[in-house]
Amino acid sequence: MTDLMREACLIDGQWVTADQWIDVDDPATGERIGRVPRCSGAQTQQAIDAAERAMGSWARRPAKERAAVLRRYFDLIMARQDELAALLTREQGKPLAEARGEIAYAAGFIEWFGEEAKRVYGDVLPSHADDKRIVVLKQPIGVVAAITPWNFPAAMITRKIGPALAAGCGVVLKPASQTPFTALALAALAQEAGLPDGLFNVVTGSAAEIGDVLTSSETVRKLSFTGSTEVGAKLYEQSAPSIKKLSLELGGNAPFIVFDDADLDAAVVGAIQSKFRNAGQTCVCANRIYAQAGIYDAFVEKLAAATAKLKVAPGTEEGAEIGPLIDDKAVKKVREHIADAVSQGASVVTGGEPHTRGGRFFAPTVLSGVTQSMLIAREETFGPVAPVFRFETDDDAIAMANDTPFGLASYFYARDLGRVWRVAEGIEAGIVGVNTGLISTELAPFGGVKLSGLGREGSRYGIEDYLEIKYVCLSI
Ligand code: ADP
């Protein structure tokens, strides 16, 4: 294993441990990979204090200097891409090719926001009086807390720390306990890139204990969280007394609609990419696939044929396309969703069972005859199951797609221009993929509406969440 694998946390530039530990396992085998410290509330507080101290001089540095450090950081991540990808696959399970892609995607946020640091423009506004001038300054919001999930152990971190560091903020990160090693490796590289001690701290440990300290702190001015809606709502509540600014990237329940004028083969490729990436464990994975009555049977047949060809294997095996699920709980949820659908009349077209490899591997599945009353229509499955619903009219499709409290990603395949425009406008979601199953890039604003969250990550909009506006009224 790489020397970037650290069994210690980074607080104020020091690698530290704790009295208690958390074991981390390999989801492909269940073997223990190593352990990370269970940091205390007091250590979390030290990290917050360190971030506050460090950000003073960091924020005063010219943007060009901050950008240069972030550029070095980007270069170091890319230079170690293969090692980082191997570590990521070991703790998370995704195929190595996907892990390499995630490292490049993750590094992209550091590169992009480093460049954006130079474009944090203030403003001069028309004045209300002859002897007054109105000037708008943009300043770093303050210490940022970031809490991240296990499904993208690298990218969910950099899309938060990239804009935070670029804006001039100090950061305390709590990564998911299932995948802390990628986070700690990224911290080691940040140190090597020349980020000042204390500016970027990583604490591993109990989510509730660390989360309490981060949310109750008045020094922490912003919390950026990616994870479940349930935990996001709790953090929102906990952050209320200190009036923190929040970015919440929460659960999704993405619809994927195939209209009767779609290029069916392209729709199948898009559905496979969107549904089965990371074994279905992304918040933008298609969760409900709607096919119009005229092409329903043909689409299901093509989708099932393509799904049955996907190679299920440990992420490290050549050609692996579907790795293991993250833990036993995830396998249980997939089984429950399938059992509920079948008990209400859905049919298994392919898969439907744990994979013969055993452990946490699950056979990629296509279900037909799925309806809105089934559990799979209402909840995010977060696994390799493609349920296909039938619809008749465009209005039905839009109504069914919007029949959820969530609104993160959505996708549809159609060729009629009027239809494309109407559906894109009608879907309640933060992201719409039209004739594509892949929508993620650091250049675009990523985020949801309704119970899928608040704020946007990536693009020129992404840095705004880490800035405060100050209005200066100048009398001349
Ligand atoms: P998932 O279902 O993706 O695991 P969670 O919302 O449970 O999503 O977890 C996402 C992140 O939130 C993880 O880093 C987890 O440790 C953290 N987390 C879970 N519960 C809490 C909590 N009560 N307070 C703060 N963070 C939490």
Boltz pocket constraint, residues with backbone or C-beta under 6 A from the ligand:
constraints:
  - pocket:
      binder: B
      contacts: [[A, 147], [A, 148], [A, 149], [A, 150], [A, 174], [A, 175], [A, 176], [A, 177], [A, 205], [A, 207], [A, 208], [A, 210], [A, 211], [A, 212], [A, 226], [A, 227], [A, 228], [A, 229], [A, 231], [A, 232], [A, 234], [A, 235]]
      max_distance: 6.0
